[in-house]
Each structure stands twice: as C-alpha cells, then as structure tokens.
Amino acid sequence: MIDETELRRLAQFQAGSSILSVYLDVDPTRHTSEEYLLSLRNLLKGVAGEAAKEDIEAVQRYFEHEYDWSGRGVAVFSCAAADFWRNYVLPLPVPSGVTVARRPYISPLAALLNAYGRYAVAVVNQEGIRILLYHLGEPIHEETFVGEEVRKLKRGRGSSGLAERRGGAPAGSRRMEEVAMRNLRQAVQTLEQFWRQHTPRRLILAGAEPALSHFRGLLPKALQEAVVGTMGVDPTESEADFRERSLQVLQKAEEERRATLVEDLITAAAKGKG
C-alpha cells in the first residue's frame, strides 16, 4: 500500500526519458471492468505520440492480464527505458488520467494521502474506548480499554434517599457519574498513549451523548485540534459500513478545508486590491 515513504521515493525518481503515469478509477459500484478498460484505452490513445510504445503496452498488459480488479483505484508508473515500473492498488477511487513527464506524476497520490492517510477513530462510551487506526480506509491496528461497569439504577432506587430530600442528586446517581468520568479520564490517557505510539494525523470521535462531549472536553489541546469530525455508532452496521462512514467524515472535512482556503485567497486578493 502506498504511504509517505513510498511517495517520497517516487518523488525522487527522475529518468532520462519520459515516464508514463496512469491513474484509473475502478470503483466497482459505478462501472464494470470492461467499461474501465475502454476508458483506459481511450486515455492511452491520447498520449500515443508522446509516451513510449513500450510503456503503453506495459500498462495495457497489466490491466488486461495481471490486475485482479481489486480496490477502487489504481496508479501505475512506467518507464521501460529506465527499467522502472510501479503499480499501486488503492482502496479509494482516484480521478482517471494519464501524464507523460520526466518524473512520476504524484499529485493525485499526495492528495489522497493528505486527506485519508493514517487517521484514528475513537469509539467512546461511559465504560471505555475502542481506538481504530486506518490508512486510506484500511484497518491497521486496534486497541481497547474497558473500565469499571457503569450500572444503571433501577426505577425508584436511590430516588428517595437523604440526598434527594435535601435537594441533591441521589447517592447512586452520583456514584454512576463518578465511575463514568473516571472511565473517560482513563480513556483519554489510553488515546494519548495510542497517539504517541502510532502517530495518526487526524482523529474522528464516535459515540453517543453525553459521553462523547464529556470525553472531548477532557482531551488535551493537541488532540482536540486533531479532531476533524464526529459520528454516531450503530451496533447493527458492519465494519465495512463503519469504515465507509469514517471516510465520509474525512471527505467532508477535506471539502471544508478547501472551501476555507479558497475563501481566504479571495479575501486576501480583495485586500490587496484595496
């Protein structure tokens, strides 16, 4: 799988002849493999007079005979003259396109890694935390902390005690809150340790209120700033659907980031004219 280290290696490679860079969206929910192959052939026709014949043939051979049509996107780099070939099957779709240059065209990969690379989802409740580390939507690592059980009061229990007659909360209720907060503080410590060890870039919080808000309020500033969104938890959904929802949160965050950047540029340009 492509990561920052591999991306740097690609960026550093330079050939004496042209390199053919090919990106193909192969999301199986949109089109068939035959339709994607047709799209590929049309893309390659557009650079037939620019890219080396050997590179075009190598790319065609890969997609027609070697690629197993897994994933949702593919990036391929070919320079037969320099004996250079790289292919990456991606768990996320990429815009289809071809580029011929002296260096691999890595901007789409860089954008993908910037938006969806190494992120964590913290699933929080009153009794603990489940932390999942993903890279491009694929699971990498998982850790869990389970604290003391928070027992719900039975109807009428603790409701007629001395504390209530004096206007305070029932003792049993206070006990539940104390246990829940102690668990949440330990959950924060677990997340801090996880963050130091695995160095995610973004954080998504998942869970139900009020535990989610209490947990977020306990986070140190660095982790609060890493939060890009929140999501609920549906115990009936599959792991695949859960991951897909986490990617949607990241997509929304990236769209908001780009919109803010455009707005800032427009504002700066307007001030410059003034």
C-alpha positions in Angstrom: 0.0 0.0 0.0 1.2 3.5 -0.8 2.5 5.6 2.2 4.5 8.7 2.7 7.8 6.9 2.5 6.9 5.3 -0.9 5.6 8.6 -2.1 9.0 10.3 -1.3 10.8 7.6 -3.3 8.5 8.2 -6.3 9.1 12.0 -6.0 12.9 11.5 -6.0 12.9 9.3 -9.1 13.9 11.0 -12.3 14.5 9.4 -15.7 16.4 10.4 -18.8 13.4 9.6 -20.8 9.6 10.0 -20.3 7.7 8.3 -17.6 4.1 7.3 -18.2 1.8 7.9 -15.1 -1.6 6.4 -15.2 -4.5 6.8 -12.8 -7.7 4.8 -13.2 -10.9 5.0 -11.2 -12.0 1.3 -10.9 -14.8 1.7 -8.3 -16.9 -1.4 -8.9 -20.0 0.4 -7.7 -20.0 2.7 -10.7 -18.9 0.8 -13.8 -17.9 -2.7 -14.9 -14.3 -3.7 -15.6 -14.9 -3.7 -19.3 -16.1 -0.1 -19.2 -13.0 0.8 -17.2 -10.8 -0.9 -19.7 -12.4 1.0 -22.5 -11.8 4.2 -20.6 -8.1 3.2 -20.2 -7.7 2.5 -23.9 -9.1 6.0 -24.8 -6.8 7.6 -22.2 -3.7 5.8 -23.7 -4.7 6.8 -27.2 -4.4 10.4 -26.2 -0.7 10.0 -25.4 0.2 7.6 -28.2 2.5 10.0 -29.9 4.0 11.3 -26.6 4.5 8.2 -24.4 6.9 5.4 -25.3 5.2 2.5 -27.1 6.8 0.0 -24.6 5.2 1.9 -21.7 1.8 2.0 -23.2 2.0 -1.8 -23.9 3.2 -2.5 -20.4 0.2 -0.6 -18.9 -2.3 -2.3 -21.2 -0.8 -5.7 -20.4 -1.0 -5.1 -16.6 -4.7 -4.1 -16.7 -5.7 -6.8 -19.2 -3.8 -9.8 -17.8 -2.3 -9.1 -14.4 -4.5 -6.8 -12.4 -7.2 -8.6 -10.4 -9.7 -5.7 -10.3 -9.5 -5.4 -6.5 -9.6 -1.9 -4.8 -11.3 1.2 -6.1 -8.4 3.0 -7.7 -5.1 2.2 -9.4 -1.9 4.2 -10.0 0.7 2.9 -12.4 4.1 4.4 -13.4 6.1 3.0 -16.3 9.5 3.9 -17.8 10.8 0.8 -19.7 13.9 2.7 -20.8 15.0 3.0 -17.2 13.6 -0.4 -16.2 11.1 1.4 -13.9 7.7 0.0 -13.0 5.4 0.7 -10.1 1.8 -0.2 -9.5 -0.5 0.6 -6.6 -3.9 -0.8 -5.9 -5.8 1.8 -3.9 -8.7 1.3 -1.5 -10.2 4.6 -2.6 -11.1 5.9 -6.1 -8.9 8.4 -7.9 -9.7 10.7 -10.9 -8.7 8.8 -14.1 -6.0 10.4 -16.2 -2.6 10.0 -17.9 0.6 12.2 -17.7 3.9 11.9 -19.6 6.8 13.7 -17.9 10.4 13.2 -16.7 9.1 12.5 -13.2 6.2 10.4 -11.9 3.1 12.5 -11.6 2.3 12.0 -7.9 -0.1 14.9 -7.1 -3.2 12.6 -7.0 -1.5 10.2 -4.6 -0.3 13.1 -2.5 -3.8 14.5 -2.3 -5.2 11.1 -1.3 -2.6 10.6 1.4 -3.2 14.1 2.7 -6.9 13.6 3.1 -7.2 9.9 4.1 -3.8 8.8 5.3 -3.3 7.5 8.9 -6.3 8.5 10.9 -7.8 7.2 14.1 -11.4 6.7 15.1 -12.1 6.7 18.9 -15.3 4.9 19.8 -16.3 6.2 23.2 -18.8 5.3 25.9 -19.1 5.6 29.6 -17.2 2.4 30.2 -14.2 2.7 27.9 -12.8 3.3 24.5 -12.1 1.4 21.3 -9.4 3.0 19.1 -9.1 2.0 15.4 -6.2 3.1 13.2 -6.8 3.3 9.5 -4.7 4.2 6.4 -6.7 5.1 3.3 -9.7 3.5 4.9 -7.9 0.2 5.5 -7.6 -1.0 9.2 -4.1 -1.2 10.6 -4.3 -1.5 14.3 -6.9 -1.6 17.1 -6.7 -1.1 20.9 -9.4 -1.2 23.6 -9.7 0.0 27.2 -12.7 -1.2 29.3 -13.1 0.4 32.7 -15.4 -0.1 35.6 -19.0 -1.1 34.8 -21.5 1.8 35.0 -24.6 0.2 36.4 -27.9 1.8 35.7 -30.2 2.5 38.6 -33.4 0.5 38.9 -36.6 2.5 39.0 -37.1 4.1 42.4 -33.7 3.0 43.6 -31.8 5.9 45.2 -34.7 8.3 44.5 -36.0 8.6 48.0 -32.8 8.8 49.9 -31.5 11.6 52.1 -29.6 13.3 49.3 -32.8 13.9 47.3 -34.7 15.1 50.4 -32.0 17.7 50.8 -32.2 18.8 47.2 -29.1 17.0 46.0 -28.7 14.2 43.5 -29.3 10.6 44.7 -26.1 8.9 46.0 -26.4 6.1 43.5 -26.6 8.6 40.6 -23.5 10.5 41.8 -21.7 7.2 42.1 -22.6 6.4 38.4 -21.3 9.8 37.3 -18.1 9.4 39.2 -17.4 6.0 37.7 -18.2 7.2 34.2 -15.9 10.2 34.5 -13.1 8.1 35.9 -13.5 5.7 32.9 -13.5 8.7 30.5 -10.3 10.1 32.0 -8.6 6.7 31.6 -9.9 6.5 28.1 -8.2 9.9 27.3 -5.0 8.5 28.7 -5.3 5.4 26.6 -5.8 7.6 23.5 -2.9 9.8 24.3 -0.6 6.8 24.6 -2.0 5.4 21.3 -1.4 8.7 19.6 2.2 8.9 20.7 2.9 5.3 19.6 1.1 5.3 16.2 1.2 9.0 15.2 -2.2 9.4 13.3 -2.8 12.7 11.6 -6.5 13.1 12.2 -9.0 12.0 14.8 -12.7 11.1 14.5 -14.8 10.7 17.6 -17.6 8.2 17.6 -20.3 7.6 20.2 -23.4 8.9 21.9 -24.1 11.9 24.1 -23.4 12.9 26.8 -20.3 10.7 27.0 -18.9 12.0 23.7 -19.0 15.7 24.8 -17.5 14.8 28.2 -14.7 12.9 26.5 -13.9 15.6 24.1 -13.8 18.2 26.9 -11.2 16.1 28.7 -8.9 15.9 25.6 -5.6 17.9 25.7 -5.4 20.8 23.2 -3.3 18.8 20.7 -5.8 16.1 20.4 -8.8 18.5 20.3 -7.1 20.2 17.4 -6.7 16.9 15.6 -10.5 16.2 15.7 -12.0 16.6 12.2 -15.5 15.3 12.9 -17.8 13.1 14.9 -20.1 10.2 14.0 -22.7 8.1 15.8 -22.4 4.4 16.4 -24.8 1.8 15.0 -24.3 -1.6 16.7 -26.0 -3.3 13.8 -23.8 -2.0 11.0 -20.8 -3.9 9.5 -17.2 -3.0 9.9 -17.1 -2.1 6.2 -20.0 0.4 6.6 -18.4 1.9 9.7 -15.2 2.5 7.7 -17.1 4.0 4.9 -18.8 6.4 7.2 -15.4 7.4 8.6 -14.2 8.2 5.1 -17.3 10.3 4.5 -16.4 12.3 7.6 -12.8 12.9 6.3 -14.2 13.8 2.8 -16.4 16.4 4.4 -13.5 17.8 6.4 -11.3 18.0 3.3 -14.1 19.8 1.3 -14.5 22.3 4.2 -10.7 22.8 4.3 -10.5 23.5 0.6 -13.5 25.9 0.7 -11.9 27.8 3.6 -8.6 28.0 1.6 -10.4 29.4 -1.4 -12.3 31.9 0.7 -9.0 33.0 2.4 -7.4 33.5 -1.0 -10.3 35.5 -2.3 -10.3 37.7 0.9 -6.5 38.2 0.6 -6.8 39.2 -3.1 -9.6 41.7 -2.3 -7.5 43.3 0.4 -4.6 43.5 -2.0 -6.7 45.4 -4.5 -7.9 47.8 -1.8 
